[in-house]
Amino acid sequence: MLIRIAKRNLVFQYLLVFAVSLLLFGKTFLTKDFLHNAIWLAWLLHTAWALSIGWVAAKHRLSRNPGLIALIFLCLNTAHTGTGYSNLLWIYPLFILSFYYGLSIYGHDKPYPAIFNSAVFWSAATVFCPELLFTLPCFFIILLSYSATSGREWGSAILGMGTPYILVSIYDFLWGENLLGQIWQQAMIFGFPGFSMDILLPGILGLGCTVLSFLSMLSLRRNKQDLNMAERHRASALTALFFYFCVFTAITKIHPNSVFPLFIPSAFFCSKFLLNMKSETGKDLILLGIVALSLLACYL
Protein backbone atom coordinates (compact mmCIF):
# COMPACT_ATOMS: atom_id res chain seq x y z
CA MET A 1 0.00 0.00 0.00
CA LEU A 2 2.80 2.45 0.92
CA ILE A 3 4.72 1.94 -2.33
CA ARG A 4 1.49 1.97 -4.33
CA ILE A 5 0.51 5.38 -2.92
CA ALA A 6 4.03 6.76 -3.34
CA LYS A 7 4.23 5.49 -6.93
CA ARG A 8 1.20 7.54 -7.89
CA ASN A 9 1.94 10.65 -5.84
CA LEU A 10 5.22 12.53 -6.11
CA VAL A 11 4.24 14.91 -3.31
CA PHE A 12 3.74 11.94 -0.99
CA GLN A 13 7.25 10.72 -1.85
CA TYR A 14 8.75 14.05 -0.85
CA LEU A 15 6.69 14.13 2.34
CA LEU A 16 8.14 10.69 3.17
CA VAL A 17 11.67 12.00 2.62
CA PHE A 18 10.96 14.99 4.86
CA ALA A 19 9.36 12.91 7.63
CA VAL A 20 12.06 10.22 7.62
CA SER A 21 14.83 12.84 7.61
CA LEU A 22 13.39 14.39 10.78
CA LEU A 23 13.12 10.94 12.38
CA LEU A 24 16.73 10.13 11.48
CA PHE A 25 17.88 13.34 13.17
CA GLY A 26 15.48 12.93 16.10
CA LYS A 27 18.09 11.72 18.59
CA THR A 28 20.46 14.54 17.62
CA PHE A 29 17.71 17.11 18.04
CA LEU A 30 16.79 15.69 21.46
CA THR A 31 20.26 15.18 22.93
CA LYS A 32 21.86 18.39 21.70
CA ASP A 33 20.90 22.01 21.56
CA PHE A 34 17.80 22.06 19.38
CA LEU A 35 18.65 25.51 18.07
CA HIS A 36 22.28 24.68 17.30
CA ASN A 37 22.97 25.86 13.76
CA ALA A 38 25.27 22.93 12.89
CA ILE A 39 22.51 20.39 13.59
CA TRP A 40 20.05 22.09 11.25
CA LEU A 41 22.76 22.61 8.64
CA ALA A 42 23.63 18.89 8.71
CA TRP A 43 19.94 17.99 8.38
CA LEU A 44 19.48 20.44 5.51
CA LEU A 45 22.55 19.21 3.60
CA HIS A 46 21.73 15.52 4.02
CA THR A 47 18.17 16.10 2.81
CA ALA A 48 19.13 18.47 -0.01
CA TRP A 49 21.76 16.16 -1.49
CA ALA A 50 19.40 13.18 -1.35
CA LEU A 51 16.70 15.15 -3.17
CA SER A 52 19.28 16.34 -5.71
CA ILE A 53 20.20 12.76 -6.58
CA GLY A 54 16.54 11.92 -7.08
CA TRP A 55 16.14 15.01 -9.26
CA VAL A 56 19.12 14.04 -11.44
CA ALA A 57 17.65 10.55 -11.94
CA ALA A 58 14.30 12.06 -12.97
CA LYS A 59 15.97 14.66 -15.20
CA HIS A 60 17.65 11.88 -17.20
CA ARG A 61 14.47 9.78 -17.25
CA LEU A 62 15.99 7.03 -15.16
CA SER A 63 12.98 7.03 -12.84
CA ARG A 64 9.57 8.61 -12.42
CA ASN A 65 9.91 8.25 -8.66
CA PRO A 66 12.78 10.53 -7.61
CA GLY A 67 11.44 10.80 -4.06
CA LEU A 68 11.86 7.06 -3.54
CA ILE A 69 15.47 7.18 -4.76
CA ALA A 70 16.11 10.16 -2.48
CA LEU A 71 14.58 8.32 0.49
CA ILE A 72 16.73 5.19 0.06
CA PHE A 73 19.89 7.26 -0.47
CA LEU A 74 19.08 9.31 2.63
CA CYS A 75 18.63 6.17 4.75
CA LEU A 76 21.84 4.54 3.49
CA ASN A 77 23.93 7.67 3.75
CA THR A 78 22.74 8.82 7.17
CA ALA A 79 23.12 5.33 8.64
CA HIS A 80 26.79 5.27 7.57
CA THR A 81 27.83 8.88 8.12
CA GLY A 82 25.73 9.69 11.18
CA THR A 83 23.78 12.86 11.80
CA GLY A 84 26.63 15.13 12.85
CA TYR A 85 27.92 17.97 10.73
CA SER A 86 31.01 17.23 8.63
CA ASN A 87 32.91 19.23 6.03
CA LEU A 88 32.68 16.12 3.84
CA LEU A 89 29.03 17.02 3.21
CA TRP A 90 30.20 19.88 0.98
CA ILE A 91 31.94 17.38 -1.34
CA TYR A 92 28.66 15.70 -2.25
CA PRO A 93 27.66 18.36 -4.84
CA LEU A 94 30.87 17.69 -6.78
CA PHE A 95 30.01 14.02 -7.16
CA ILE A 96 26.35 14.80 -7.86
CA LEU A 97 27.39 17.18 -10.66
CA SER A 98 29.72 14.50 -12.04
CA PHE A 99 26.78 12.09 -11.89
CA TYR A 100 24.59 14.61 -13.73
CA TYR A 101 27.06 15.24 -16.56
CA GLY A 102 28.05 11.57 -16.71
CA LEU A 103 24.47 10.62 -17.52
CA SER A 104 24.47 13.26 -20.28
CA ILE A 105 27.28 11.62 -22.25
CA TYR A 106 25.32 9.13 -24.31
CA GLY A 107 23.31 10.20 -27.33
CA HIS A 108 25.30 13.30 -28.36
CA ASP A 109 27.39 13.65 -31.50
CA LYS A 110 29.96 15.64 -29.55
CA PRO A 111 29.83 14.57 -25.89
CA TYR A 112 33.22 16.11 -25.08
CA PRO A 113 31.93 18.94 -22.84
CA ALA A 114 29.84 16.49 -20.77
CA ILE A 115 32.79 14.08 -20.49
CA PHE A 116 35.14 16.89 -19.50
CA ASN A 117 32.73 18.37 -16.94
CA SER A 118 31.94 14.99 -15.40
CA ALA A 119 35.64 14.13 -15.12
CA VAL A 120 36.51 17.55 -13.64
CA PHE A 121 33.91 17.31 -10.88
CA TRP A 122 34.79 13.70 -10.04
CA SER A 123 38.50 14.55 -9.93
CA ALA A 124 37.83 17.67 -7.84
CA ALA A 125 35.96 15.50 -5.33
CA THR A 126 39.07 13.34 -4.94
CA VAL A 127 41.17 16.43 -4.21
CA PHE A 128 39.01 17.19 -1.18
CA CYS A 129 38.45 13.51 -0.33
CA PRO A 130 41.74 11.75 -1.23
CA GLU A 131 40.32 8.39 -0.12
CA LEU A 132 38.41 8.36 -3.41
CA LEU A 133 41.45 8.99 -5.63
CA PHE A 134 41.61 5.40 -6.87
CA THR A 135 37.98 5.51 -7.96
CA LEU A 136 38.94 7.60 -11.00
CA PRO A 137 39.65 4.55 -13.25
CA CYS A 138 35.95 3.74 -12.93
CA PHE A 139 35.27 6.73 -15.16
CA PHE A 140 36.95 4.98 -18.09
CA ILE A 141 34.89 1.84 -17.45
CA ILE A 142 31.79 4.02 -17.64
CA LEU A 143 33.00 5.45 -20.95
CA LEU A 144 33.38 1.88 -22.25
CA SER A 145 29.82 1.13 -21.18
CA TYR A 146 28.74 4.11 -23.31
CA SER A 147 30.89 2.85 -26.21
CA ALA A 148 32.79 6.14 -25.95
CA THR A 149 36.17 4.91 -27.13
CA SER A 150 37.45 7.57 -29.53
CA GLY A 151 40.70 9.41 -28.83
CA ARG A 152 38.90 12.74 -28.35
CA GLU A 153 36.51 11.26 -25.80
CA TRP A 154 39.28 9.65 -23.76
CA GLY A 155 41.39 12.77 -24.17
CA SER A 156 38.54 14.88 -22.76
CA ALA A 157 38.34 12.52 -19.77
CA ILE A 158 42.09 12.63 -19.10
CA LEU A 159 42.18 16.42 -19.44
CA GLY A 160 39.17 16.77 -17.13
CA MET A 161 40.71 14.50 -14.49
CA GLY A 162 44.03 16.30 -14.68
CA THR A 163 42.68 19.85 -14.44
CA PRO A 164 42.06 19.94 -10.64
CA TYR A 165 45.49 18.41 -9.98
CA ILE A 166 47.16 20.85 -12.36
CA LEU A 167 45.58 23.67 -10.36
CA VAL A 168 46.79 22.08 -7.10
CA SER A 169 50.31 21.81 -8.58
CA ILE A 170 50.24 25.50 -9.52
CA TYR A 171 49.11 26.34 -5.99
CA ASP A 172 51.95 24.26 -4.51
CA PHE A 173 54.48 25.99 -6.77
CA LEU A 174 53.27 29.52 -6.04
CA TRP A 175 52.84 29.13 -2.29
CA GLY A 176 55.51 26.57 -1.49
CA GLU A 177 53.00 24.03 -0.18
CA ASN A 178 52.89 20.25 -0.61
CA LEU A 179 49.18 19.55 -1.10
CA LEU A 180 49.83 16.94 -3.79
CA GLY A 181 52.05 14.97 -1.44
CA GLN A 182 49.43 15.14 1.32
CA ILE A 183 46.69 13.99 -1.07
CA TRP A 184 48.80 11.02 -2.14
CA GLN A 185 49.55 10.00 1.45
CA GLN A 186 45.88 10.17 2.46
CA ALA A 187 44.88 8.20 -0.65
CA MET A 188 47.00 5.16 0.25
CA ILE A 189 44.32 3.26 2.16
CA PHE A 190 44.70 -0.22 0.68
CA GLY A 191 44.15 -3.20 2.91
CA PHE A 192 41.02 -4.99 4.05
CA PRO A 193 38.62 -2.81 6.06
CA GLY A 194 38.38 -3.30 9.79
CA PHE A 195 35.29 -4.29 11.74
CA SER A 196 33.66 -2.79 14.80
CA MET A 197 30.23 -2.99 16.40
CA ASP A 198 29.61 0.62 15.35
CA ILE A 199 29.33 -0.41 11.71
CA LEU A 200 27.26 -3.55 12.31
CA LEU A 201 23.82 -2.07 11.64
CA PRO A 202 24.95 0.17 8.74
CA GLY A 203 26.79 -2.84 7.34
CA ILE A 204 23.67 -5.01 7.48
CA LEU A 205 21.67 -2.25 5.79
CA GLY A 206 24.33 -1.80 3.11
CA LEU A 207 24.57 -5.55 2.51
CA GLY A 208 20.79 -5.85 2.24
CA CYS A 209 20.60 -3.02 -0.31
CA THR A 210 23.51 -4.58 -2.22
CA VAL A 211 21.56 -7.85 -2.53
CA LEU A 212 18.47 -5.94 -3.69
CA SER A 213 20.62 -4.11 -6.24
CA PHE A 214 21.97 -7.39 -7.62
CA LEU A 215 18.44 -8.76 -7.96
CA SER A 216 17.33 -5.55 -9.66
CA MET A 217 20.21 -5.77 -12.16
CA LEU A 218 19.25 -9.33 -13.04
CA SER A 219 15.69 -8.17 -13.61
CA LEU A 220 16.82 -5.31 -15.85
CA ARG A 221 19.04 -7.69 -17.80
CA ARG A 222 16.10 -10.01 -18.47
CA ASN A 223 13.88 -7.11 -19.57
CA LYS A 224 16.28 -5.14 -21.74
CA GLN A 225 13.77 -5.15 -24.58
CA ASP A 226 11.62 -2.78 -22.52
CA LEU A 227 14.41 -0.17 -22.42
CA ASN A 228 15.48 2.16 -25.19
CA MET A 229 19.15 2.39 -26.15
CA ALA A 230 19.88 5.44 -23.97
CA GLU A 231 18.31 3.78 -20.92
CA ARG A 232 20.35 0.61 -21.53
CA HIS A 233 23.62 2.50 -21.67
CA ARG A 234 22.80 4.57 -18.59
CA ALA A 235 21.84 1.42 -16.69
CA SER A 236 25.15 -0.11 -17.79
CA ALA A 237 27.01 2.97 -16.55
CA LEU A 238 25.29 2.76 -13.16
CA THR A 239 26.05 -0.95 -13.01
CA ALA A 240 29.74 -0.27 -13.66
CA LEU A 241 29.73 2.42 -10.97
CA PHE A 242 28.03 0.08 -8.50
CA PHE A 243 30.37 -2.88 -9.04
CA TYR A 244 33.51 -0.76 -9.00
CA PHE A 245 32.62 0.89 -5.70
CA CYS A 246 31.59 -2.45 -4.19
CA VAL A 247 35.04 -3.90 -4.97
CA PHE A 248 36.79 -0.67 -3.96
CA THR A 249 35.00 -0.62 -0.60
CA ALA A 250 35.82 -4.29 0.00
CA ILE A 251 39.60 -3.96 -0.54
CA THR A 252 40.34 -0.63 1.09
CA LYS A 253 40.26 0.85 4.56
CA ILE A 254 37.97 3.59 3.36
CA HIS A 255 36.10 5.44 6.09
CA PRO A 256 32.31 4.84 6.08
CA ASN A 257 31.82 8.59 5.61
CA SER A 258 33.44 8.35 2.17
CA VAL A 259 31.34 5.50 0.79
CA PHE A 260 28.50 7.80 -0.29
CA PRO A 261 29.14 7.47 -4.09
CA LEU A 262 28.20 3.78 -3.80
CA PHE A 263 24.78 4.75 -2.46
CA ILE A 264 23.83 6.61 -5.66
CA PRO A 265 23.52 3.50 -7.88
CA SER A 266 22.36 1.46 -4.86
CA ALA A 267 19.40 3.80 -4.31
CA PHE A 268 18.53 3.66 -8.00
CA PHE A 269 18.61 -0.15 -8.24
CA CYS A 270 16.81 -0.66 -4.91
CA SER A 271 14.01 1.66 -5.99
CA LYS A 272 13.73 -0.24 -9.29
CA PHE A 273 13.50 -3.51 -7.38
CA LEU A 274 10.76 -2.22 -5.10
CA LEU A 275 8.74 -0.78 -7.97
CA ASN A 276 9.01 -3.94 -10.08
CA MET A 277 8.31 -6.37 -7.25
CA LYS A 278 4.89 -8.02 -7.59
CA SER A 279 4.03 -8.45 -3.91
CA GLU A 280 2.63 -5.20 -2.52
CA THR A 281 3.15 -6.39 1.05
CA GLY A 282 6.73 -7.41 0.30
CA LYS A 283 7.46 -3.97 -1.17
CA ASP A 284 6.22 -2.19 1.93
CA LEU A 285 8.04 -4.52 4.32
CA ILE A 286 11.36 -4.06 2.52
CA LEU A 287 11.02 -0.28 2.44
CA LEU A 288 10.02 -0.18 6.11
CA GLY A 289 12.97 -2.48 6.88
CA ILE A 290 15.38 -0.07 5.17
CA VAL A 291 13.95 2.86 7.14
CA ALA A 292 13.94 0.90 10.42
CA LEU A 293 17.57 -0.24 10.07
CA SER A 294 18.70 3.31 9.29
CA LEU A 295 16.81 4.60 12.34
CA LEU A 296 18.37 1.94 14.58
CA ALA A 297 21.82 2.82 13.24
CA CYS A 298 21.25 6.48 14.14
CA TYR A 299 19.69 5.87 17.57
CA LEU A 300 21.75 2.98 18.98
Summary of the structure (lengths in Angstrom):
residues: 300
radius of gyration: 19.3
end to end distance: 29.0
largest distance: 62.3
contacts: 980
relative contact order: 0.15
helix: 80%
strand: 1%
